[in-house]
Amino acid sequence: MLIRTIRQEDYSAVADLLRTTFSKTANGYRNEAELVGNIRLDPSYHKKLEVVADDDNQIIGHGLLSEIKVINAANSFTGLCLAPLAVQPNFQKSGIGTAIINELENRAINQGYKFISVLGWPEYYPRFGYHKASDYGIKPPFPVPNETYMVKQLVPNGLSNVNGTVRYLEAFNR
């Protein structure tokens, strides 16, 4: 299994993976494939921040980081959000999600980003160093359970003085 940068010829397989994977979750499918397509059209999209898990030319996992802003009355801070992250159901619990997250975080650090936010399972993301965003004074732009909205600093002091409300790319509003 190889974690690699996405290629255009992977787009259809990734869309199928997202539909299949999210339709089997408690929250169901919520247009994640369409979201990914819209993020790719944004000028801030970085192809190196979208990866797939490739198992002998079969796409079994996918992860994407896109830019966010944390905005308060005085400042705006640029970071990333992890959305979506998916692993084909019959390959889950085998370390693929961990490998995708680790690769994306390393790439984000290399690109100079200081933090990543995620809206996700509170049983899963804390093992990677994600903490409740509210602990840092960071708020989502919509109501969600506090324990599901998390943030991780990628470098020491990566969240120093960062507080405010998250603003996602316009792709999240379509």
N, C-alpha and C positions, 0 to 999 in steps of 0.2 A: 504494500500500500504506500502511495506517495501523496504527500500534500504539495500541491503546485498551484501556480497562478492560473486563474480561469482562462480559457480560450473561447473565442466566439463559437466554435463548433460544440462547446459544452452547454450553451445556453438552453437548448431544448431539454437536455437530460436534467439540468438543474431545475428547470421549471417543473418537470415531472416529479423529481425528488421532493421539491417543496410541497406540491399538491398532495402527494402520497403521505409524506411524513406528518404534515400539519393536520391532515384530515383524521389522523389516528390519535390526536392529542385531545385532552379534555376541553381545550378552547376551540378546537376545530380549525378548519382552513379559513384564513382571513385575508385572502388575496396576497399572500407573501410573494408568489411568483411575479405578480404584476408590480408589487412594490420594488422588487429587485430590478425589473426592467426599467422602471421609472428612475431609480437611483443611478443606473448606468447612463442615463441621459443628462444627469446634472453635471455642470461644469466642474464641480469639486470632486467628482468621482475619480478614484485612483484604482486602476486595474490591479495593481500589486496588493491592494487591500481586499481583494476578493479571491478566495481560494476554494479548491475542491479537493476532496479525498478521492484519489483515482486508484482503483483496485483492478489491475489488469484491463485497463480501458473501460471500466465500468465506474460511473460516478456514484459513490456511496455516501458522500458527505459534502457539505457546502457551508461556507461562512463568509460574511461580508461586513466590513466596517465602512461607515460613512460619517461625514463630518456633522457635528452639532455645534451649537453655540450655547454657552451658559451666560445668561444676560441678567445684570442687575442695573440699578439706577445709574451707576457710574462706569461700569466696565462690561466688556464682552470677552469671553474666553472660548477659544476653539479647542474642541476635543473630538472624540469619535463615539459612535454607538455601534454596538454589535447587534445587528438585525438583518437578516435572520441567521440562525445557526441551525443546521439540520443534518441528521444522520439517518440513513435508511433504517427503518425499524429493525430488520433482522441483523443489523450490524451494530446496534446500540449496545452500550455497556461493554465495549471492547477497546476503549481508549481513543477512538477516532475523534470524538468531540474534543477531548483534551488536546490531541495533536493539532486540530484546527485552531483552537483558541491560542495555544502556545505559539503557533506560527504567525497568526494574525497579530498577537501582541508584540512579538519580535519585529515584525515588519512595521508596526505602528511606531515603535521606539526608533527604528532606523529612519523613519520619515519625520521624526521630530515631534510627535504627538506626546502629550503628557498624561492624558487620562482617557478612559473608556467608560461609557455608561451602558447599562443593559436593563431591559425590562424582561424578567424571566423568573425561573423557578428558584425560590429561596433555598431549596434543598440542594441545588446544583452549583450555582455560581460562587457562593462563599468559599468553596474549596480552592478556587483560583485567585482568592484575594479580593473578591468584590464585597463591598460593604454597603449598607443602606445609604443611599444618596442623601437622605435627610440628615444623617450624622455630619455632613459637610455643608449643610444649608443649601443643597441642590434639590430643586423641585421639578417634577415632571410637568409638562404643559397641560395635562389632563388628569382626572382623578384615577388613581390606581392604589391598590393596597401598598402601604408603606414598605413592607418587607420585600416586595417584588421589584422595586425600583432601586438599582444598585449602581455603584461606581467603583472604579479601581484606578489608583494612580500608577502610572507606568514607570515613573522615575521618582527619586526622592523629592519631596515637596511639590510633586506634580499637581497637587490640589491646593497648594498654599494660596489663600485669599480667593479661591474660586468659590463663588456662591451665586445663587440666583435661580432663574427658571430656564429650563432647557428649551431650545428652539431647534426643531428638526428641519431637514431639507424639505422643500415644497413637495417632493416625491411622496412623503408620508401623508400628505393631505389629499391626494388624488384618489 
